[in-house]
Amino acid sequence: MSGWRVVVDRDRCQGYANCLDAAPDVFDLDEHDIAVVLTERFDDAEHDRLERAVRRCPVAALRLEPATDRPGTDGRPR
């Protein structure tokens, strides 16, 4: 199964919310103002939009990578 996922580096995120401005249906901020991804997998058609949102992070706390079936990789706190 193809597709993409966005990974948040929670130690690096500083809550600027540029990603949220760029793609409010993809990102939110948690109670600590750290970005979370609202969906685990995105279609190939979403790649360019996701890439633009990832590039808007001023501290490079986001990365876009091919989706896998690995559990627990949605960027949410555990």
C-alpha positions in Angstrom: 0.0 0.0 0.0 1.5 3.3 -1.0 1.0 6.7 0.6 2.7 9.1 2.9 2.9 9.9 6.6 4.1 12.9 8.5 6.3 12.4 11.5 6.7 15.0 14.3 9.9 15.3 16.3 8.3 16.2 19.6 11.6 17.2 21.1 12.2 19.7 18.3 8.7 21.2 17.9 8.3 24.6 19.5 4.6 25.1 18.7 5.0 27.8 16.0 1.9 26.3 14.3 3.1 27.1 10.8 2.1 23.5 9.8 -1.4 24.1 11.2 -1.7 27.3 9.2 -0.6 25.4 6.1 -2.8 22.3 6.5 -5.3 22.7 9.3 -7.0 19.4 8.4 -3.7 17.6 8.9 -2.2 19.1 12.1 -3.3 20.3 15.5 -1.5 21.3 18.7 -1.7 19.3 21.8 -2.0 20.6 25.4 1.7 21.3 25.4 1.5 23.2 22.0 3.3 20.4 20.2 2.2 19.5 16.7 0.2 16.3 16.3 -0.8 14.7 13.0 -4.5 14.0 12.8 -4.3 11.2 10.1 -1.8 8.3 10.0 -1.7 7.9 6.2 -2.1 10.2 3.3 -2.7 9.5 -0.4 -0.1 10.2 -3.0 -2.2 13.1 -4.3 -1.6 14.9 -1.0 2.2 14.7 -1.3 2.9 18.2 -2.6 0.6 19.9 0.0 2.1 17.9 2.8 5.6 18.7 1.7 4.8 22.5 1.7 3.5 22.2 5.2 6.6 20.3 6.4 8.9 22.9 4.8 7.1 25.7 6.7 8.4 24.4 10.1 11.1 26.9 11.1 12.8 24.3 13.4 12.5 21.3 11.0 10.5 19.3 13.4 8.5 17.6 10.7 9.4 15.0 8.1 7.5 13.4 5.3 8.2 9.8 4.5 6.6 6.9 2.7 3.9 5.2 4.8 4.5 1.8 6.3 2.3 -0.4 8.4 4.4 0.1 11.5 2.2 0.8 14.5 2.7 3.7 16.8 4.2 6.1 14.3 1.5 8.8 14.0 3.3 11.5 15.9 1.0 11.4 18.9 2.2 11.1 22.4 2.1 7.7 24.0 
